[in-house]
Amino acid sequence: MRKLTYFIACSIDGFIGDPQGDATTMYPFVSEEFLGFLTSGYPETIAVQGRESLGLQDAKSQRFDTVIQGRSSYQLALDSGTTSPYGHLREVVASRTLKESPDPNVELISEDLVARVRELKAEDGELDIWLCGGSQLAGELLDEVDELVIKTYPLVYGSGMPMFGSGFAVTEFELRDVRTFENGVLVRTYSRKR
C-alpha cells in the first residue's frame, strides 16, 4: 500500500500561507544547505521552472510519483502560464470549478476525492503520493494522510491559511525525525499513529 504524504511548508504557528494563501515570505529561507536537502531527498517536489534553473530536469524521483493539489495551489501555476507544474509526476488537481483540464498530464477530480485517493494508495508501486496543498484539501484528506513532512520556517504569521482547513478533529501522529538547518528551518517527519 502506497502512502499519502503531506509534504508542506509552514510558519512556526502552523500556517501554510497568509490569509490570501500567499507563502512567498517563506522563500528567503531556501538557503544552499536547505536546497541541497530538497534536491537530494525530494527533487520531485521542485516545480518545473525550479528544476530547469537548477539543472534537475532529469533528476529521478526519490519519494513520489504522484502529486495531489487543490485548485488554489494549482492556480498559482496557471497564473504563471504553467499548466503542468509537476509534469515529471502524475498530477491530480482537486477542483469543483475547473470543468476541463488545461493539460493532458493533469487529472481533475471534482467528486469523491477520498475514493480516488484510496485507489491511488492501493496501486502497486515503490513510490508514494505527495499531498502538495492546500489547506481545504488537506482537511478533506486528513484521515488518508499516512505521513507528515513539515518544513517549518522561523516565521510567525498570527493568522492565515492553516495546515488543515477542517473542523476540530484530534488525529495522532508519531515523531520519526527532526532535521535542523542553520537558517532556522526545521523539517519534522511524523507517521500516523495506528
Backbone as a chain_set.jsonl record, in Angstrom:
{"seq": "MRKLTYFIACSIDGFIGDPQGDATTMYPFVSEEFLGFLTSGYPETIAVQGRESLGLQDAKSQRFDTVIQGRSSYQLALDSGTTSPYGHLREVVASRTLKESPDPNVELISEDLVARVRELKAEDGELDIWLCGGSQLAGELLDEVDELVIKTYPLVYGSGMPMFGSGFAVTEFELRDVRTFENGVLVRTYSRKR", "coords": {"N": [[0.847, -1.181, 0.0], [0.615, 2.142, -0.921], [1.815, 5.252, 0.462], [0.213, 8.278, 1.529], [1.626, 11.324, 1.669], [1.799, 14.299, 3.331], [3.573, 16.823, 2.426], [4.783, 19.717, 3.308], [5.222, 23.283, 3.63], [5.399, 25.499, 6.388], [4.583, 28.122, 8.758], [5.913, 28.884, 12.069], [3.677, 28.934, 13.7], [1.919, 27.262, 12.387], [0.738, 27.935, 9.89], [0.213, 27.768, 6.384], [0.225, 29.727, 4.586], [-0.453, 33.255, 4.082], [-3.533, 35.096, 4.956], [-4.613, 35.236, 2.357], [-3.455, 33.105, 1.146], [-0.883, 33.37, 0.243], [2.482, 32.388, 0.266], [4.968, 33.407, -0.092], [6.65, 34.767, 1.644], [8.138, 32.876, 2.88], [10.078, 32.067, 1.129], [12.729, 33.318, 1.245], [14.115, 31.676, 3.002], [15.129, 29.509, 1.732], [17.926, 28.309, 1.674], [21.324, 27.523, 0.619], [22.128, 25.164, 1.919], [19.623, 24.104, 2.704], [18.375, 23.87, 0.216], [20.025, 21.929, -0.9], [19.276, 19.736, 0.644], [16.597, 19.438, -0.24], [16.953, 18.98, -3.042], [18.404, 16.62, -3.075], [16.941, 14.754, -1.563], [14.219, 15.144, -2.093], [13.703, 15.782, -4.894], [11.634, 15.718, -6.729], [9.681, 17.364, -5.727], [10.149, 19.885, -6.521], [9.083, 22.379, -8.617], [8.576, 22.663, -12.214], [9.853, 25.02, -13.332], [11.785, 25.597, -11.391], [13.224, 23.199, -11.445], [14.35, 23.338, -13.977], [16.007, 25.648, -13.747], [17.775, 24.765, -11.833], [19.003, 22.671, -13.039], [17.838, 20.15, -12.896], [16.248, 18.649, -14.569], [16.368, 15.97, -15.365], [16.392, 14.631, -13.004], [15.887, 11.889, -10.903], [12.91, 10.694, -9.377], [12.69, 10.485, -5.892], [10.939, 9.915, -3.793], [8.191, 10.245, -4.503], [5.673, 9.581, -7.023], [3.379, 10.666, -7.797], [1.369, 13.573, -7.527], [-0.892, 15.431, -5.577], [-2.937, 18.187, -5.584], [-4.724, 21.143, -4.522], [-7.19, 23.341, -6.002], [-6.588, 26.087, -5.602], [-3.813, 26.035, -5.064], [-2.924, 24.991, -7.483], [-3.72, 27.038, -9.146], [-1.793, 29.001, -8.833], [0.28, 28.103, -10.468], [-1.03, 28.147, -12.956], [-1.48, 30.893, -13.193], [1.073, 31.74, -13.709], [1.427, 30.863, -16.217], [1.893, 28.179, -16.52], [0.773, 24.999, -17.139], [1.232, 22.456, -16.271], [2.739, 22.053, -13.596], [4.193, 20.112, -12.279], [5.133, 18.234, -14.193], [6.764, 16.023, -14.389], [5.696, 14.209, -12.73], [2.722, 12.251, -12.021], [-0.076, 14.17, -12.137], [-2.669, 15.293, -10.066], [-5.472, 17.231, -9.642], [-7.63, 18.64, -7.388], [-10.695, 19.978, -7.892], [-13.643, 21.888, -7.966], [-14.422, 23.785, -9.641], [-12.947, 23.999, -12.061], [-13.698, 22.772, -15.163], [-12.626, 21.44, -17.285], [-9.551, 19.901, -17.97], [-6.596, 21.803, -18.309], [-4.336, 20.643, -19.28], [-2.931, 17.661, -20.643], [-1.558, 16.065, -18.823], [-2.672, 16.526, -16.394], [-4.97, 15.404, -14.163], [-8.276, 16.004, -13.359], [-10.233, 16.085, -10.417], [-13.405, 16.177, -9.227], [-15.345, 15.116, -7.667], [-15.885, 12.779, -4.995], [-13.273, 12.566, -3.835], [-11.851, 11.27, -1.771], [-12.27, 8.552, -2.346], [-10.873, 8.378, -4.773], [-8.268, 8.918, -3.923], [-7.85, 6.732, -2.275], [-7.844, 4.725, -4.222], [-5.494, 5.412, -5.599], [-3.623, 5.004, -3.557], [-3.841, 2.265, -3.27], [-2.653, 1.235, -5.508], [-0.025, -0.672, -7.08], [3.393, -0.104, -6.526], [6.587, 1.462, -6.006], [6.959, 4.054, -5.199], [5.518, 6.866, -3.454], [2.643, 9.017, -2.736], [2.325, 12.444, -3.052], [0.891, 14.9, -1.167], [0.379, 18.035, -1.906], [-0.871, 20.427, -1.264], [-3.783, 22.419, -1.007], [-4.862, 23.922, 2.056], [-7.688, 23.383, 2.532], [-8.018, 21.045, 1.037], [-6.197, 19.337, 2.339], [-7.492, 19.185, 4.777], [-9.818, 17.803, 4.025], [-8.686, 15.382, 3.356], [-7.464, 14.42, 5.636], [-7.898, 12.016, 7.134], [-6.775, 10.178, 5.432], [-4.093, 10.712, 5.296], [-0.914, 9.472, 5.733], [1.623, 10.163, 6.47], [3.47, 12.968, 7.645], [5.492, 15.527, 6.482], [6.934, 18.205, 7.554], [8.015, 21.29, 6.772], [9.198, 23.668, 8.655], [9.306, 27.08, 8.894], [11.164, 29.84, 10.293], [9.135, 31.828, 11.15], [6.374, 33.78, 12.31], [3.027, 33.949, 11.63], [0.568, 34.661, 12.737], [-2.074, 34.719, 11.796], [-3.897, 33.198, 9.108], [-3.742, 30.83, 6.421], [-4.485, 27.722, 7.575], [-2.633, 24.639, 8.208], [-4.339, 22.434, 8.029], [-7.394, 22.811, 6.821], [-10.026, 22.316, 8.332], [-12.687, 21.013, 10.399], [-12.626, 20.626, 13.996], [-10.624, 17.96, 14.882], [-9.064, 15.483, 16.493], [-6.114, 13.975, 15.704], [-3.681, 11.605, 15.855], [-0.161, 11.551, 15.511], [3.144, 10.142, 15.225], [6.354, 11.293, 16.068], [9.073, 10.923, 13.917], [11.483, 11.914, 12.939], [13.679, 14.731, 13.141], [15.101, 17.404, 11.535], [17.454, 19.953, 11.546], [18.338, 23.186, 10.292], [20.863, 25.614, 9.472], [19.728, 28.084, 8.895], [17.542, 28.263, 10.495], [15.343, 26.758, 9.799], [13.268, 23.953, 10.349], [12.774, 20.518, 9.706], [10.355, 18.303, 10.173], [9.375, 14.959, 10.539], [6.615, 12.882, 10.611], [4.732, 9.941, 11.435], [1.553, 8.47, 10.933], [-0.155, 7.505, 13.832], [-1.068, 4.31, 14.554]], "CA": [[0.0, 0.0, 0.0], [1.385, 3.378, -1.009], [1.482, 6.245, 1.479], [-0.081, 9.662, 1.197], [2.49, 12.172, 2.496], [1.575, 15.748, 3.273], [4.897, 17.457, 2.432], [4.281, 21.084, 3.275], [5.951, 24.334, 4.338], [4.504, 26.281, 7.246], [5.167, 29.015, 9.764], [6.007, 28.285, 13.399], [2.335, 28.789, 14.262], [1.125, 26.291, 11.645], [0.04, 28.452, 8.711], [0.912, 27.483, 5.131], [0.172, 30.946, 3.8], [-1.17, 34.352, 4.734], [-4.981, 34.905, 4.772], [-4.931, 35.057, 0.928], [-2.781, 31.903, 0.675], [0.469, 33.676, -0.235], [3.544, 31.843, 1.115], [6.255, 33.875, -0.615], [7.521, 35.243, 2.726], [8.983, 31.758, 3.298], [11.1, 31.819, 0.116], [14.108, 33.676, 1.599], [14.744, 30.66, 3.837], [15.643, 28.424, 0.894], [19.375, 28.503, 1.642], [22.07, 26.498, -0.118], [22.045, 23.924, 2.703], [18.258, 23.594, 2.625], [18.153, 23.475, -1.174], [20.718, 20.65, -1.054], [18.39, 18.734, 1.25], [15.455, 19.231, -1.145], [17.342, 18.415, -4.341], [18.896, 15.248, -2.928], [15.947, 13.859, -0.975], [12.868, 15.38, -2.591], [13.809, 16.594, -6.108], [10.366, 15.749, -7.452], [8.799, 18.393, -5.174], [10.526, 21.167, -7.112], [8.287, 22.59, -9.831], [9.281, 22.619, -13.485], [10.761, 26.155, -13.524], [12.905, 25.39, -10.473], [14.017, 22.07, -11.937], [15.135, 23.829, -15.113], [17.062, 26.569, -13.312], [18.744, 24.014, -11.02], [19.559, 21.581, -13.833], [17.28, 18.898, -12.372], [15.246, 18.122, -15.492], [16.451, 14.514, -15.432], [16.529, 14.075, -11.653], [14.982, 10.777, -10.637], [12.074, 10.836, -8.19], [13.17, 9.743, -4.741], [9.863, 9.519, -2.879], [6.825, 10.34, -5.022], [5.433, 9.557, -8.468], [2.069, 11.292, -7.979], [1.131, 14.751, -6.693], [-2.279, 15.885, -5.465], [-3.018, 19.553, -5.077], [-6.018, 21.802, -4.631], [-7.393, 24.31, -7.073], [-5.864, 27.335, -5.314], [-2.385, 25.777, -5.271], [-2.734, 24.83, -8.924], [-3.933, 28.335, -9.785], [-0.515, 29.719, -8.835], [0.983, 27.69, -11.689], [-1.774, 28.667, -14.108], [-1.239, 32.345, -13.272], [2.413, 31.964, -14.27], [1.449, 30.321, -17.572], [2.289, 26.769, -16.484], [-0.395, 24.128, -16.973], [1.667, 21.207, -15.651], [3.896, 22.448, -12.8], [4.946, 18.917, -11.877], [4.972, 17.351, -15.339], [7.579, 14.83, -14.18], [4.869, 13.342, -11.882], [1.301, 12.196, -12.371], [-0.687, 15.286, -11.42], [-4.097, 15.238, -9.779], [-5.931, 18.501, -9.084], [-8.994, 18.611, -6.857], [-11.353, 21.245, -8.224], [-15.078, 21.864, -8.297], [-14.678, 24.889, -10.565], [-12.391, 23.691, -13.383], [-14.529, 21.751, -15.818], [-11.811, 20.727, -18.261], [-8.136, 20.024, -17.64], [-5.844, 22.57, -19.289], [-3.129, 19.919, -19.672], [-3.186, 16.222, -20.662], [-0.918, 15.408, -17.684], [-3.386, 16.909, -15.176], [-6.276, 14.77, -13.953], [-9.154, 16.765, -12.471], [-11.158, 15.335, -9.577], [-14.382, 17.109, -8.668], [-16.217, 14.394, -6.736], [-15.385, 11.57, -4.336], [-11.825, 12.67, -3.757], [-11.318, 10.245, -0.866], [-12.248, 7.281, -3.08], [-9.785, 8.422, -5.757], [-7.004, 8.809, -3.184], [-7.733, 5.328, -1.859], [-7.434, 3.973, -5.42], [-4.076, 5.709, -5.831], [-2.841, 4.356, -2.499], [-3.911, 0.813, -3.458], [-1.856, 0.84, -6.67], [1.313, -1.213, -6.855], [4.453, 0.839, -6.869], [7.587, 1.714, -4.972], [6.921, 5.45, -4.8], [4.305, 7.273, -2.764], [1.813, 10.11, -3.238], [2.609, 13.705, -2.37], [-0.172, 15.884, -0.995], [1.109, 19.285, -2.044], [-1.659, 21.513, -0.676], [-3.719, 23.358, 0.094], [-5.439, 23.773, 3.37], [-9.001, 22.704, 2.486], [-7.777, 19.699, 0.528], [-5.573, 18.583, 3.433], [-8.554, 18.927, 5.747], [-10.685, 16.745, 3.487], [-7.938, 14.121, 3.263], [-6.752, 14.154, 6.88], [-7.987, 10.603, 7.51], [-5.985, 9.391, 4.478], [-2.682, 11.09, 5.402], [-0.114, 8.477, 6.455], [2.896, 10.748, 6.885], [3.62, 14.415, 7.547], [6.842, 16.076, 6.418], [6.612, 19.618, 7.759], [9.148, 22.214, 6.693], [8.78, 24.8, 9.479], [10.143, 28.252, 8.704], [11.183, 30.631, 11.52], [8.239, 32.974, 10.998], [5.055, 33.692, 12.94], [2.049, 34.669, 10.817], [-0.518, 35.189, 13.559], [-3.304, 34.202, 11.19], [-3.674, 32.839, 7.72], [-4.284, 29.563, 5.94], [-3.934, 26.668, 8.428], [-2.186, 23.412, 7.536], [-5.525, 21.624, 7.778], [-8.625, 23.586, 6.855], [-11.12, 21.38, 8.645], [-13.217, 21.148, 11.745], [-11.794, 20.07, 15.063], [-10.501, 16.504, 14.836], [-7.78, 15.077, 17.058], [-5.502, 12.894, 14.945], [-2.365, 11.445, 16.473], [0.986, 11.146, 14.713], [4.376, 9.914, 15.987], [7.539, 11.944, 15.517], [10.116, 9.991, 13.467], [12.762, 12.554, 12.655], [13.759, 16.193, 13.097], [16.35, 17.888, 10.949], [17.563, 21.402, 11.694], [19.205, 23.862, 9.334], [21.498, 26.818, 10.017], [18.873, 29.248, 8.694], [16.414, 28.208, 11.426], [14.29, 25.867, 9.303], [13.172, 22.593, 10.888], [11.96, 19.582, 8.932], [9.893, 17.248, 11.072], [8.674, 13.859, 9.865], [5.716, 12.156, 11.505], [3.921, 8.85, 10.883], [0.249, 8.315, 11.602], [-0.149, 6.517, 14.901], [-2.121, 3.319, 14.265]], "C": [[0.891, 1.242, 0.0], [0.909, 4.368, 0.051], [1.091, 7.569, 0.832], [0.701, 10.52, 2.191], [2.147, 13.63, 2.259], [2.933, 16.404, 3.509], [4.639, 18.938, 2.234], [5.209, 22.029, 4.037], [4.961, 25.118, 5.186], [5.301, 27.199, 8.156], [5.24, 28.283, 11.095], [4.622, 28.028, 13.976], [1.38, 28.014, 13.355], [0.337, 26.794, 10.453], [0.877, 28.201, 7.459], [0.895, 28.676, 4.179], [-0.543, 32.027, 4.583], [-2.671, 34.178, 4.482], [-5.413, 34.725, 3.307], [-4.238, 33.826, 0.338], [-1.366, 32.127, 0.182], [1.506, 33.155, 0.756], [4.919, 32.345, 0.702], [7.182, 34.41, 0.469], [8.437, 34.135, 3.223], [10.158, 31.539, 2.343], [12.517, 32.211, 0.521], [14.836, 32.626, 2.437], [15.249, 29.457, 3.039], [17.135, 28.692, 0.67], [20.032, 27.397, 0.819], [21.986, 25.147, 0.597], [20.659, 23.285, 2.567], [17.925, 23.116, 1.212], [18.842, 22.147, -1.471], [19.901, 19.5, -0.488], [17.228, 18.409, 0.304], [15.867, 18.525, -2.431], [17.859, 16.987, -4.225], [17.823, 14.287, -2.422], [14.55, 13.968, -1.546], [12.89, 16.172, -3.907], [12.492, 16.713, -6.869], [9.404, 16.807, -6.927], [9.146, 19.785, -5.674], [9.817, 21.286, -8.46], [9.184, 22.759, -11.055], [10.259, 23.786, -13.677], [11.994, 26.016, -12.631], [13.812, 24.27, -10.937], [14.908, 22.518, -13.092], [16.284, 24.71, -14.643], [18.13, 25.866, -12.483], [19.384, 22.856, -11.778], [19.064, 20.213, -13.384], [16.253, 18.255, -13.307], [15.216, 16.595, -15.506], [16.59, 13.855, -14.068], [15.454, 13.017, -11.406], [14.192, 11.041, -9.354], [12.593, 9.935, -7.08], [12.032, 9.157, -3.911], [8.491, 9.373, -3.529], [6.775, 10.192, -6.541], [4.105, 10.225, -8.822], [1.973, 12.486, -7.042], [-0.355, 15.091, -6.739], [-2.239, 17.294, -4.914], [-4.416, 20.106, -5.277], [-6.022, 22.839, -5.731], [-6.6, 25.589, -6.839], [-4.367, 27.162, -5.516], [-2.073, 25.682, -6.759], [-2.864, 26.167, -9.654], [-2.652, 29.156, -9.831], [0.29, 29.379, -10.092], [0.285, 28.253, -12.927], [-1.526, 30.158, -14.294], [0.129, 32.667, -13.853], [2.542, 31.387, -15.68], [1.85, 28.863, -17.656], [1.063, 25.902, -16.225], [-0.056, 22.798, -16.32], [2.92, 21.482, -14.814], [4.774, 21.291, -12.337], [4.802, 17.852, -12.957], [5.793, 16.074, -15.262], [6.863, 13.818, -13.277], [3.483, 13.202, -12.504], [0.619, 13.242, -11.499], [-2.189, 15.105, -11.3], [-4.464, 16.561, -9.108], [-7.375, 18.341, -8.652], [-9.628, 19.972, -7.109], [-12.823, 21.022, -8.534], [-15.406, 22.939, -9.327], [-14.094, 24.661, -11.959], [-13.201, 22.554, -13.992], [-13.741, 20.897, -16.796], [-10.341, 20.956, -17.924], [-7.417, 20.822, -18.717], [-4.59, 21.861, -19.788], [-3.414, 18.422, -19.647], [-2.561, 15.47, -19.485], [-1.67, 15.648, -16.376], [-4.764, 16.27, -15.155], [-7.067, 15.629, -12.975], [-10.08, 15.821, -11.71], [-12.12, 16.345, -8.971], [-15.29, 16.443, -7.635], [-15.497, 13.168, -6.192], [-13.859, 11.495, -4.327], [-11.218, 11.569, -2.896], [-11.24, 8.902, -1.583], [-11.103, 7.256, -4.091], [-8.432, 8.286, -5.067], [-6.801, 7.375, -2.717], [-7.332, 4.437, -3.024], [-5.948, 4.167, -5.689], [-3.196, 5.006, -4.807], [-2.79, 2.843, -2.696], [-3.103, 0.329, -4.662], [-0.531, 0.217, -6.241], [2.329, -0.156, -7.257], [5.364, 1.075, -5.689], [7.513, 3.132, -4.423], [5.545, 5.826, -4.264], [3.628, 8.453, -3.44], [2.077, 11.342, -2.391], [1.357, 14.566, -2.355], [0.521, 17.225, -0.87], [0.401, 20.437, -1.324], [-2.902, 21.692, -1.504], [-4.509, 22.908, 1.321], [-6.755, 22.985, 3.365], [-8.857, 21.259, 2.031], [-7.179, 18.818, 1.619], [-6.6, 18.255, 4.513], [-9.469, 17.803, 5.305], [-10.002, 15.383, 3.506], [-7.209, 13.727, 4.55], [-6.771, 12.678, 7.269], [-7.164, 9.695, 6.601], [-4.488, 9.664, 4.58], [-1.957, 10.085, 6.292], [1.143, 9.078, 7.061], [2.828, 12.263, 6.715], [5.113, 14.728, 7.45], [6.634, 17.584, 6.406], [7.893, 20.435, 7.772], [8.704, 23.484, 7.436], [9.795, 25.928, 9.365], [10.068, 29.14, 9.944], [10.421, 31.95, 11.393], [6.973, 32.714, 11.797], [4.117, 34.538, 12.09], [0.952, 35.306, 11.663], [-1.884, 34.761, 13.075], [-2.982, 33.861, 9.747], [-4.338, 31.537, 7.366], [-3.664, 28.439, 6.775], [-3.494, 25.457, 7.617], [-3.355, 22.534, 7.15], [-6.762, 22.49, 7.934], [-9.808, 22.652, 7.077], [-11.649, 21.701, 10.028], [-12.283, 20.497, 12.738], [-11.804, 18.549, 14.985], [-9.12, 16.134, 15.354], [-7.281, 13.861, 16.289], [-4.062, 12.777, 15.411], [-1.336, 10.911, 15.484], [2.182, 10.971, 15.642], [5.536, 10.602, 15.293], [8.583, 10.891, 15.168], [11.471, 10.647, 13.317], [12.611, 14.067, 12.719], [15.113, 16.556, 12.522], [16.358, 19.402, 11.074], [18.57, 21.95, 10.69], [19.714, 25.162, 9.938], [20.608, 28.052, 9.895], [17.634, 29.241, 9.598], [15.265, 27.329, 10.981], [14.403, 24.516, 10.009], [12.368, 21.758, 9.909], [11.626, 18.425, 9.864], [9.116, 16.208, 10.256], [7.896, 13.071, 10.905], [5.038, 11.028, 10.737], [2.611, 8.81, 11.649], [0.348, 7.228, 12.656], [-1.338, 5.592, 14.665], [-2.514, 2.579, 15.505]], "O": [[1.802, 1.369, 0.819], [-0.244, 4.33, 0.482], [1.564, 7.927, -0.247], [0.47, 10.455, 3.399], [2.2, 14.126, 1.133], [3.385, 16.525, 4.647], [4.315, 19.374, 1.129], [5.895, 21.62, 4.973], [3.831, 25.373, 4.768], [6.517, 27.07, 8.301], [4.693, 27.189, 11.238], [4.407, 27.027, 14.661], [0.164, 28.096, 13.527], [-0.631, 26.157, 10.04], [2.093, 28.392, 7.466], [1.484, 28.629, 3.099], [-1.162, 31.76, 5.613], [-3.061, 33.197, 3.847], [-6.458, 34.131, 3.041], [-4.412, 33.532, -0.845], [-0.707, 31.182, -0.252], [1.423, 33.443, 1.95], [5.933, 31.772, 1.102], [8.388, 34.501, 0.244], [9.415, 34.413, 3.917], [11.136, 30.89, 2.713], [13.451, 31.491, 0.169], [16.058, 32.687, 2.566], [15.743, 28.492, 3.621], [17.546, 29.22, -0.364], [19.371, 26.456, 0.381], [21.797, 24.112, -0.042], [20.54, 22.08, 2.344], [17.274, 22.087, 1.034], [18.305, 21.326, -2.214], [19.843, 18.42, -1.074], [16.917, 17.24, 0.077], [15.207, 17.58, -2.861], [17.762, 16.219, -5.182], [17.803, 13.122, -2.819], [13.777, 13.01, -1.497], [12.157, 17.153, -4.026], [12.265, 17.696, -7.574], [8.418, 17.126, -7.591], [8.502, 20.761, -5.29], [9.934, 20.416, -9.323], [10.391, 22.971, -10.936], [11.381, 23.572, -14.136], [13.113, 26.284, -13.066], [15.035, 24.374, -10.835], [16.073, 22.128, -13.177], [17.417, 24.539, -15.093], [19.273, 26.322, -12.434], [20.216, 22.137, -11.224], [19.793, 19.225, -13.481], [15.472, 17.406, -12.876], [14.149, 15.996, -15.644], [16.873, 12.661, -13.979], [14.272, 13.235, -11.669], [14.734, 11.547, -8.371], [12.897, 8.764, -7.308], [12.139, 8.047, -3.389], [7.716, 8.491, -3.16], [7.689, 10.608, -7.253], [3.75, 10.338, -9.995], [2.436, 12.428, -5.902], [-0.988, 15.047, -7.794], [-1.59, 17.563, -3.903], [-5.19, 19.605, -6.092], [-4.986, 23.166, -6.31], [-6.001, 26.124, -7.772], [-3.714, 28.041, -6.077], [-1.076, 26.228, -7.231], [-2.195, 26.398, -10.661], [-2.446, 29.926, -10.769], [0.904, 30.255, -10.703], [0.937, 28.772, -13.833], [-1.379, 30.632, -15.42], [0.328, 33.74, -14.423], [3.621, 31.412, -16.271], [2.121, 28.357, -18.746], [0.394, 26.056, -15.204], [-0.95, 22.085, -15.863], [4.033, 21.189, -15.25], [5.955, 21.474, -12.041], [4.405, 16.719, -12.683], [5.531, 15.132, -16.009], [7.353, 12.707, -13.077], [3.122, 13.955, -13.409], [0.724, 13.206, -10.273], [-2.885, 14.809, -12.271], [-3.841, 16.96, -8.125], [-8.236, 17.957, -9.443], [-9.157, 20.991, -6.603], [-13.196, 20.1, -9.259], [-16.528, 23.004, -9.829], [-14.69, 25.091, -12.946], [-13.359, 21.497, -13.382], [-14.13, 19.77, -17.104], [-9.937, 22.081, -17.627], [-7.596, 20.56, -19.906], [-3.86, 22.401, -20.619], [-4.075, 17.945, -18.724], [-2.983, 14.356, -19.175], [-1.344, 15.04, -15.357], [-5.611, 16.549, -16.003], [-6.583, 15.946, -11.888], [-10.637, 14.883, -12.279], [-11.696, 17.269, -8.277], [-15.925, 17.121, -6.828], [-14.62, 12.6, -6.842], [-13.255, 10.508, -4.748], [-10.187, 10.998, -3.251], [-10.248, 8.187, -1.444], [-10.437, 6.233, -4.251], [-7.543, 7.606, -5.58], [-5.682, 6.863, -2.764], [-6.563, 3.493, -2.844], [-5.229, 3.209, -5.971], [-2.142, 4.472, -5.152], [-1.803, 2.205, -2.328], [-2.892, -0.875, -4.814], [0.01, 0.535, -5.182], [2.129, 0.587, -8.218], [4.975, 0.913, -4.533], [7.957, 3.386, -3.304], [4.542, 5.187, -4.58], [3.979, 8.842, -4.554], [2.054, 11.281, -1.162], [0.826, 14.92, -3.407], [1.167, 17.518, 0.136], [1.07, 21.341, -0.823], [-3.018, 21.144, -2.6], [-4.766, 21.729, 1.563], [-6.906, 22.025, 4.121], [-9.497, 20.36, 2.576], [-7.608, 17.679, 1.802], [-6.574, 17.17, 5.092], [-9.853, 16.95, 6.106], [-10.66, 14.353, 3.656], [-6.414, 12.788, 4.541], [-5.746, 12.146, 7.694], [-6.885, 8.553, 6.966], [-3.691, 8.921, 4.007], [-2.329, 9.873, 7.446], [1.669, 8.565, 8.048], [2.216, 12.774, 5.777], [5.904, 14.24, 8.258], [6.219, 18.165, 5.403], [8.738, 20.293, 8.657], [7.926, 24.278, 6.906], [10.971, 25.767, 9.689], [9.021, 29.197, 10.59], [10.992, 33.033, 11.512], [6.547, 31.569, 11.945], [4.385, 35.717, 11.856], [0.463, 36.385, 11.329], [-2.765, 34.47, 13.885], [-1.914, 34.203, 9.238], [-5.369, 31.176, 7.933], [-2.456, 28.216, 6.703], [-3.926, 25.27, 6.479], [-3.366, 21.951, 6.066], [-7.135, 22.859, 9.048], [-10.494, 22.254, 6.136], [-11.116, 22.559, 10.731], [-11.277, 19.894, 12.366], [-12.864, 17.925, 15.018], [-8.114, 16.443, 14.715], [-7.958, 12.835, 16.234], [-3.309, 13.75, 15.363], [-1.589, 9.968, 14.734], [2.236, 11.574, 16.714], [5.685, 10.507, 14.075], [8.942, 10.064, 16.006], [12.5, 10.009, 13.542], [11.557, 14.614, 12.395], [16.147, 16.066, 12.977], [15.371, 20.06, 10.743], [19.518, 21.272, 10.296], [19.071, 25.742, 10.813], [20.718, 28.972, 10.705], [16.775, 30.115, 9.478], [14.296, 27.169, 11.724], [15.502, 24.008, 10.233], [11.386, 22.238, 9.343], [12.504, 17.672, 10.286], [8.307, 16.552, 9.395], [8.432, 12.652, 11.931], [4.799, 11.142, 9.535], [2.563, 9.08, 12.85], [0.88, 6.149, 12.393], [-2.48, 6.045, 14.586], [-3.383, 1.709, 15.456]]}, "num_chains": 1, "name": "protein.A"}
